[in-house]
Amino acid sequence: MRFKFPLVAIGLEVAMIVLFGLFVQYETDDSILQQTNRTKSPDADRFLTLYPLFQDVHVMIFVGFGFLMTFLKKYGFSSVGINLLIASLGLQWGTLICGILHNHTQKIHIGIINIINADFSTATVLISFGAVLGKISPIQMLIMTIIEISVFAGNEYLVVEIFKASDIGASMTIHAFGAYFGLAVAGVLYRPGLRRGHDNEASVYHSDLFAMIGTLFLWAFWPSFNSAIADTHDQQYRAIVNTYFSLAACVITAYAFSSLVEHQGKLDMVHIQNATLAGGVAVGTCADMAINPSISMVIGSTAGIVSVLGFKFLTPFFATKLRIQDTCGVHNLHGLPGVIGGLAGIVAVAMRISDKSTWAMQAAALGSSIGTAIVGGLITGLILKLPIWGQPPDQNCYDDSVYWEVPKWRELDNPFSELGGPNQLEPQL
């Protein structure tokens, strides 16, 4: 770890710097403006207009996703810290690979849409990270970031440029793709030694509270995520309104079904942290369409129900029968709601609510996103399974101390912590 990780990280960053020097320019470069006989970039004003939406998306990527994964009692440093690492690498690589594909290997002129899309490409890796959380090394995550964003960029180009499908909130191209890519990687990296669980694969009161902070950031900013790259103000308006009400409806059904499926009707914090966000995922594909707010609420309500049922029944089934250990349950938050979003988009286009695509192209986009993700994830898993990447042994999974300097005293390592603290054992005078 001491030499291998720095060499890989520095090598990748040097490569990014060289590639940026070759392919990337400011959108407002004087040479570009002279070639078009303009004194001001036409997109300069749009940059400032969309910058607040970019900030919202940026907070989701670096704060929302990071804290959402802090529920593991001894893996908080890695959840937030590795999230920052791979997001920083991912947004650079996403800028390059998506820009090169869409500009047909010409120079990439960085505008507000480029950096928003770079954050979007990073989101796919962060979703997949949730499936393998606690079981792979930082080096493996760097390698996975490069490969996954490359596959994502190819699928996104296919969906947008070839199929001409509508997916403004990326239910298919980001959420479904990221979830099934991560599940495929987790399946290849299956650990028989963890089939009965692990002592550290659990939460404590304060770790669940920190994860809920991530939920609240994601929930509050999700309308910006679904509307950031809408073509017109009307589409942006509809995307915000539809997402807003879909999320609200999703919360109600998620709470209701969490109480319904749990013993004595108590709420499960895992459901509340995750299933309450499923409405934002599911409404994404048709968020900018004139589907009516009531329909967006139906989509959100359905997603909340499906997500809770997925956590309750599908996650154990995947772990025991399919040999896929999904640490964060990304299948239930991103995979299934992403599929619901794709299906909702197919129905909306078939009903001529939108004329931007055809139902066949929408179906092709959904199939492409899931199929490409599974194949790409299987190949990536085989690469990550090579013994050169420093994968942690089973006994050290879900523990920050393998890769981080941690405080010498941790509450969870204190033998008196379960008794309420050492002060309770002091004699009273």
C-alpha positions as CSV (number, residue, x, y, z in Angstrom):
1,M,0.0,0.0,0.0
2,R,2.8,2.4,0.9
3,F,4.4,2.5,-2.5
4,K,1.8,0.9,-4.8
5,F,-1.1,3.3,-4.1
6,P,1.0,6.5,-4.5
7,L,2.5,5.2,-7.8
8,V,-0.9,4.4,-9.2
9,A,-2.5,7.6,-8.0
10,I,0.3,9.9,-9.2
11,G,0.6,8.0,-12.5
12,L,-3.1,8.5,-13.2
13,E,-3.0,12.2,-12.3
14,V,0.1,12.8,-14.5
15,A,-1.8,11.1,-17.4
16,M,-4.8,13.4,-16.7
17,I,-2.6,16.5,-16.8
18,V,-1.1,15.4,-20.1
19,L,-4.4,14.6,-21.7
20,F,-6.0,17.9,-20.5
21,G,-3.0,19.7,-22.1
22,L,-3.7,18.0,-25.4
23,F,-7.5,18.1,-25.6
24,V,-9.0,20.7,-23.2
25,Q,-9.5,24.4,-23.7
26,Y,-11.5,27.2,-22.1
27,E,-14.8,27.8,-23.7
28,T,-13.9,31.5,-23.7
29,D,-10.4,31.2,-25.3
30,D,-9.7,34.3,-27.5
31,S,-8.7,31.9,-30.4
32,I,-12.1,30.2,-30.3
33,L,-13.9,33.6,-30.3
34,Q,-11.9,34.9,-33.2
35,Q,-12.6,31.8,-35.3
36,T,-16.4,32.4,-34.8
37,N,-16.1,36.3,-35.2
38,R,-17.5,36.8,-31.7
39,T,-16.4,39.0,-28.9
40,K,-18.2,37.0,-26.2
41,S,-18.9,33.3,-25.8
42,P,-22.6,32.6,-26.3
43,D,-22.6,30.2,-23.4
44,A,-20.8,32.5,-20.9
45,D,-24.1,33.8,-19.6
46,R,-25.6,30.3,-19.4
47,F,-22.6,29.2,-17.4
48,L,-23.5,31.7,-14.6
49,T,-27.2,30.8,-14.9
50,L,-26.6,27.1,-14.5
51,Y,-23.8,27.4,-11.9
52,P,-26.2,27.2,-8.9
53,L,-27.6,23.9,-10.3
54,F,-24.0,22.6,-10.8
55,Q,-23.3,23.5,-7.1
56,D,-26.3,21.4,-6.0
57,V,-25.1,18.4,-8.1
58,H,-21.5,18.9,-6.8
59,V,-22.8,18.8,-3.2
60,M,-24.7,15.6,-3.9
61,I,-21.6,13.9,-5.3
62,F,-19.1,14.9,-2.6
63,V,-21.3,15.2,0.5
64,G,-24.6,13.3,-0.2
65,F,-23.1,10.1,-1.6
66,G,-20.2,10.2,0.8
67,F,-22.2,10.5,4.0
68,L,-24.9,8.1,2.8
69,M,-22.3,5.3,3.0
70,T,-21.1,6.1,6.6
71,F,-23.6,3.7,8.1
72,L,-20.9,1.0,8.7
73,K,-19.7,1.4,12.3
74,K,-15.9,1.2,11.5
75,Y,-15.8,2.4,7.9
76,G,-16.7,6.1,8.1
77,F,-13.2,7.4,7.1
78,S,-13.3,5.2,3.9
79,S,-16.9,6.0,3.0
80,V,-16.3,9.7,2.9
81,G,-12.6,9.7,2.1
82,I,-12.6,7.2,-0.8
83,N,-15.7,8.9,-2.1
84,L,-13.7,12.1,-2.4
85,L,-10.8,10.3,-4.0
86,I,-12.7,8.5,-6.7
87,A,-15.0,11.5,-7.4
88,S,-12.0,13.7,-7.9
89,L,-10.4,11.3,-10.4
90,G,-13.7,10.5,-12.0
91,L,-14.7,14.0,-12.8
92,Q,-11.4,14.5,-14.6
93,W,-11.6,11.3,-16.6
94,G,-15.3,11.9,-17.3
95,T,-14.6,15.3,-18.7
96,L,-12.0,13.8,-21.1
97,I,-13.7,10.6,-22.3
98,C,-17.2,12.1,-22.7
99,G,-15.8,15.2,-24.3
100,I,-13.7,13.2,-26.8
101,L,-16.7,11.0,-27.8
102,H,-19.1,13.9,-28.2
103,N,-16.6,16.1,-30.0
104,H,-15.3,13.4,-32.2
105,T,-11.7,13.6,-30.9
106,Q,-11.6,17.4,-31.5
107,K,-10.7,19.9,-28.8
108,I,-12.9,19.9,-25.7
109,H,-14.2,23.4,-24.9
110,I,-15.1,23.4,-21.2
111,G,-18.5,24.8,-20.4
112,I,-21.0,24.4,-17.7
113,I,-22.7,21.4,-19.3
114,N,-19.3,19.6,-19.5
115,I,-18.6,19.9,-15.8
116,I,-22.2,18.9,-14.9
117,N,-21.8,15.8,-17.1
118,A,-18.4,15.1,-15.5
119,D,-20.1,15.0,-12.1
120,F,-22.9,12.8,-13.6
121,S,-20.3,10.3,-14.9
122,T,-18.7,10.2,-11.5
123,A,-22.1,9.4,-9.9
124,T,-22.1,6.0,-11.7
125,V,-18.9,5.0,-10.0
126,L,-20.1,6.2,-6.6
127,I,-23.3,4.1,-7.0
128,S,-21.2,1.0,-7.9
129,F,-18.9,1.8,-4.9
130,G,-21.9,1.1,-2.7
131,A,-22.1,-2.4,-3.9
132,V,-18.5,-3.3,-3.0
133,L,-18.1,-1.0,0.0
134,G,-15.8,-2.3,2.6
135,K,-14.5,-5.2,0.5
136,I,-12.0,-3.7,-2.0
137,S,-8.9,-1.5,-1.7
138,P,-8.4,2.2,-2.8
139,I,-6.2,1.0,-5.7
140,Q,-9.0,-1.2,-6.9
141,M,-11.4,1.7,-6.7
142,L,-9.1,3.9,-8.8
143,I,-8.9,1.2,-11.5
144,M,-12.6,0.6,-11.4
145,T,-13.2,4.4,-11.8
146,I,-11.2,4.5,-15.0
147,I,-12.9,1.4,-16.5
148,E,-16.4,2.1,-15.5
149,I,-16.5,5.7,-16.7
150,S,-15.1,4.6,-20.0
151,V,-17.9,2.0,-20.4
152,F,-20.5,4.6,-19.1
153,A,-19.3,7.1,-21.7
154,G,-19.8,4.6,-24.5
155,N,-23.3,3.6,-23.4
156,E,-24.3,7.2,-22.8
157,Y,-23.1,8.1,-26.4
158,L,-25.1,5.2,-27.7
159,V,-28.3,6.2,-25.8
160,V,-28.1,9.9,-26.6
161,E,-26.5,10.1,-30.1
162,I,-27.6,6.8,-31.7
163,F,-30.9,5.9,-30.0
164,K,-31.9,9.6,-29.4
165,A,-33.6,8.4,-26.2
166,S,-34.9,10.8,-23.6
167,D,-33.4,10.3,-20.1
168,I,-33.0,13.8,-18.6
169,G,-32.6,12.5,-15.0
170,A,-30.5,9.6,-16.1
171,S,-32.6,6.9,-14.5
172,M,-31.2,4.4,-17.1
173,T,-27.8,5.7,-18.0
174,I,-26.6,6.6,-14.5
175,H,-28.7,4.8,-11.8
176,A,-29.6,1.5,-13.5
177,F,-26.1,1.4,-15.1
178,G,-24.2,2.1,-11.9
179,A,-26.2,-0.3,-9.9
180,Y,-25.9,-3.3,-12.3
181,F,-22.3,-2.5,-13.0
182,G,-21.6,-2.6,-9.2
183,L,-23.6,-5.8,-8.7
184,A,-21.7,-7.5,-11.5
185,V,-18.4,-6.5,-9.9
186,A,-19.6,-7.7,-6.5
187,G,-20.7,-11.0,-8.0
188,V,-17.2,-11.7,-9.5
189,L,-15.5,-10.6,-6.2
190,Y,-17.8,-12.8,-4.1
191,R,-16.3,-13.7,-0.8
192,P,-17.5,-17.1,0.6
193,G,-16.0,-16.2,4.0
194,L,-18.5,-13.4,4.3
195,R,-21.6,-15.4,3.4
196,R,-22.7,-15.5,7.1
197,G,-21.9,-11.8,7.6
198,H,-19.1,-9.9,9.4
199,D,-18.9,-8.4,12.8
200,N,-18.1,-5.0,11.3
201,E,-20.9,-5.1,8.7
202,A,-23.3,-3.4,11.0
203,S,-24.2,0.1,12.1
204,V,-24.3,1.9,15.5
205,Y,-26.5,4.8,16.5
206,H,-24.2,7.6,15.5
207,S,-23.1,6.0,12.2
208,D,-26.8,5.7,11.1
209,L,-27.3,9.4,12.0
210,F,-24.3,10.4,9.9
211,A,-25.7,8.4,7.0
212,M,-29.0,10.2,7.4
213,I,-27.2,13.5,6.8
214,G,-26.2,12.2,3.4
215,T,-29.8,11.2,2.7
216,L,-31.1,14.7,3.5
217,F,-28.5,16.4,1.3
218,L,-29.4,14.1,-1.6
219,W,-33.1,14.4,-1.1
220,A,-33.0,18.2,-0.9
221,F,-30.9,18.7,-4.1
222,W,-32.3,15.9,-6.3
223,P,-34.6,18.3,-8.3
224,S,-31.4,20.0,-9.4
225,F,-29.8,16.7,-10.4
226,N,-32.8,15.9,-12.7
227,S,-33.2,19.3,-14.2
228,A,-29.6,20.6,-14.6
229,I,-29.1,19.8,-18.3
230,A,-32.7,20.3,-19.5
231,D,-32.7,21.9,-22.9
232,T,-35.4,24.6,-22.3
233,H,-36.7,26.6,-19.3
234,D,-40.1,24.8,-19.6
235,Q,-38.4,21.4,-19.5
236,Q,-36.3,22.5,-16.6
237,Y,-39.4,23.7,-14.7
238,R,-41.2,20.4,-15.3
239,A,-38.2,18.4,-14.2
240,I,-38.0,20.3,-10.9
241,V,-41.7,20.1,-10.1
242,N,-42.0,16.4,-11.1
243,T,-39.0,15.4,-9.0
244,Y,-40.1,17.6,-6.1
245,F,-43.5,15.8,-5.8
246,S,-42.1,12.4,-6.7
247,L,-39.7,12.6,-3.8
248,A,-42.4,13.8,-1.3
249,A,-44.7,10.9,-2.3
250,C,-41.9,8.4,-2.1
251,V,-41.1,9.3,1.5
252,I,-44.7,8.6,2.6
253,T,-44.9,5.1,1.1
254,A,-41.3,4.3,2.2
255,Y,-42.2,5.0,5.8
256,A,-45.5,3.2,5.5
257,F,-44.0,0.0,4.1
258,S,-41.0,0.1,6.4
259,S,-43.4,-0.1,9.3
260,L,-45.5,-2.7,7.5
261,V,-42.7,-5.2,6.9
262,E,-40.8,-4.8,10.1
263,H,-41.5,-6.5,13.4
264,Q,-44.0,-4.7,15.7
265,G,-44.4,-2.0,13.0
266,K,-41.1,-0.3,13.8
267,L,-39.3,1.8,11.2
268,D,-36.0,0.5,9.8
269,M,-33.3,3.2,9.4
270,V,-31.8,1.4,6.4
271,H,-35.2,1.8,4.6
272,I,-35.5,5.5,5.6
273,Q,-31.9,6.3,4.5
274,N,-32.3,4.8,1.1
275,A,-35.9,4.1,0.0
276,T,-36.9,7.8,0.6
277,L,-34.6,8.7,-2.3
278,A,-36.0,6.2,-4.8
279,G,-38.6,8.6,-6.1
280,G,-35.9,10.9,-7.4
281,V,-34.3,8.0,-9.3
282,A,-37.5,6.6,-10.7
283,V,-39.0,9.9,-12.1
284,G,-35.7,10.8,-13.8
285,T,-36.3,9.5,-17.3
286,C,-39.6,11.4,-17.8
287,A,-39.0,14.2,-15.3
288,D,-39.0,16.9,-18.1
289,M,-42.1,15.5,-19.8
290,A,-45.6,16.9,-19.2
291,I,-46.8,13.8,-17.3
292,N,-48.7,15.8,-14.7
293,P,-47.5,16.1,-11.1
294,S,-50.0,13.4,-10.0
295,I,-48.3,10.9,-12.2
296,S,-44.9,11.8,-10.9
297,M,-46.3,11.1,-7.4
298,V,-47.5,7.7,-8.5
299,I,-44.0,6.9,-9.9
300,G,-42.4,8.1,-6.6
301,S,-44.9,6.2,-4.5
302,T,-44.3,3.0,-6.4
303,A,-40.5,3.4,-6.2
304,G,-40.7,3.8,-2.5
305,I,-42.7,0.6,-2.1
306,V,-40.4,-1.4,-4.4
307,S,-37.3,-0.1,-2.7
308,V,-38.4,-1.1,0.8
309,L,-39.5,-4.5,-0.4
310,G,-36.1,-4.9,-2.2
311,F,-34.2,-4.2,1.0
312,K,-36.4,-6.6,3.0
313,F,-36.5,-9.5,0.6
314,L,-34.2,-9.2,-2.4
315,T,-30.9,-8.2,-0.7
316,P,-30.9,-11.4,1.5
317,F,-31.9,-13.4,-1.6
318,F,-29.0,-11.9,-3.7
319,A,-26.5,-12.6,-0.9
320,T,-27.5,-16.3,-0.3
321,K,-28.7,-17.5,-3.6
322,L,-27.0,-15.4,-6.3
323,R,-23.8,-14.9,-4.4
324,I,-23.9,-11.1,-4.8
325,Q,-23.0,-9.2,-1.6
326,D,-24.5,-5.7,-2.1
327,T,-23.2,-3.8,0.9
328,C,-25.3,-0.6,0.5
329,G,-28.3,-2.2,-1.3
330,V,-27.7,-0.2,-4.5
331,H,-30.0,-2.5,-6.4
332,N,-32.9,-1.3,-4.3
333,L,-32.1,2.4,-4.4
334,H,-30.7,2.7,-7.9
335,G,-31.2,-0.5,-9.8
336,L,-34.9,-1.2,-9.4
337,P,-36.0,2.4,-9.4
338,G,-33.9,3.0,-12.4
339,V,-35.7,0.3,-14.2
340,I,-39.0,1.7,-13.1
341,G,-37.9,5.1,-14.5
342,G,-36.9,3.5,-17.8
343,L,-40.3,1.7,-18.1
344,A,-42.1,4.9,-17.2
345,G,-40.3,6.7,-20.0
346,I,-41.3,4.0,-22.5
347,V,-45.0,4.4,-21.5
348,A,-44.8,8.2,-21.6
349,V,-43.3,8.2,-25.1
350,A,-45.8,5.5,-26.3
351,M,-48.6,7.7,-25.1
352,R,-47.1,10.6,-27.0
353,I,-46.6,12.7,-24.0
354,S,-43.2,13.4,-25.5
355,D,-42.2,13.4,-29.2
356,K,-38.4,13.5,-28.5
357,S,-38.1,9.7,-29.0
358,T,-39.9,6.5,-29.8
359,W,-40.9,3.8,-27.4
360,A,-38.6,1.3,-29.2
361,M,-35.6,3.6,-28.8
362,Q,-36.5,4.1,-25.1
363,A,-36.6,0.3,-24.6
364,A,-33.3,0.0,-26.5
365,A,-31.7,2.6,-24.2
366,L,-32.9,0.7,-21.1
367,G,-31.7,-2.7,-22.4
368,S,-28.4,-1.1,-23.5
369,S,-27.8,0.5,-20.1
370,I,-28.4,-2.7,-18.2
371,G,-26.6,-5.0,-20.6
372,T,-23.6,-2.8,-21.0
373,A,-23.3,-2.4,-17.3
374,I,-23.4,-6.2,-16.6
375,V,-20.9,-7.1,-19.2
376,G,-18.6,-4.2,-18.2
377,G,-18.9,-5.0,-14.6
378,L,-18.1,-8.7,-15.1
379,I,-14.9,-7.8,-17.1
380,T,-14.0,-5.2,-14.5
381,G,-14.5,-7.7,-11.7
382,L,-12.2,-10.1,-13.4
383,I,-9.5,-7.4,-13.6
384,L,-9.9,-6.4,-10.0
385,K,-9.7,-10.0,-8.9
386,L,-6.0,-10.1,-9.9
387,P,-3.9,-10.4,-6.6
388,I,-1.8,-7.3,-7.4
389,W,-4.3,-4.7,-6.2
390,G,-4.0,-5.3,-2.5
391,Q,-7.5,-6.5,-1.8
392,P,-8.1,-6.8,2.0
393,P,-8.5,-10.3,3.6
394,D,-12.0,-11.3,4.9
395,Q,-11.2,-10.6,8.5
396,N,-10.2,-7.0,7.7
397,C,-13.2,-6.0,5.6
398,Y,-15.3,-3.1,6.7
399,D,-12.5,-1.7,8.8
400,D,-10.8,1.7,8.3
401,S,-7.7,0.7,10.1
402,V,-6.5,-1.4,7.2
403,Y,-5.9,1.7,5.0
404,W,-6.2,4.7,7.4
405,E,-4.4,6.0,10.5
406,V,-7.3,5.9,13.0
407,P,-7.4,7.3,16.6
408,K,-5.7,5.0,19.1
409,W,-9.0,5.0,21.1
410,R,-12.2,4.3,19.4
411,E,-15.5,4.0,21.2
412,L,-16.3,0.7,19.6
413,D,-12.9,-0.8,20.7
414,N,-13.6,0.2,24.4
415,P,-14.6,-2.8,26.5
416,F,-16.7,-0.5,28.7
417,S,-18.7,1.1,25.8
418,E,-21.5,-1.4,26.0
419,L,-21.8,-0.8,29.8
420,G,-22.3,2.9,29.3
421,G,-18.7,4.0,29.9
422,P,-15.9,3.4,32.4
423,N,-17.3,6.0,34.8
424,Q,-20.1,3.6,35.7
425,L,-17.6,1.2,37.2
426,E,-16.0,3.8,39.5
427,P,-17.0,3.4,43.2
428,Q,-19.2,6.1,44.6
429,L,-17.7,7.9,47.6
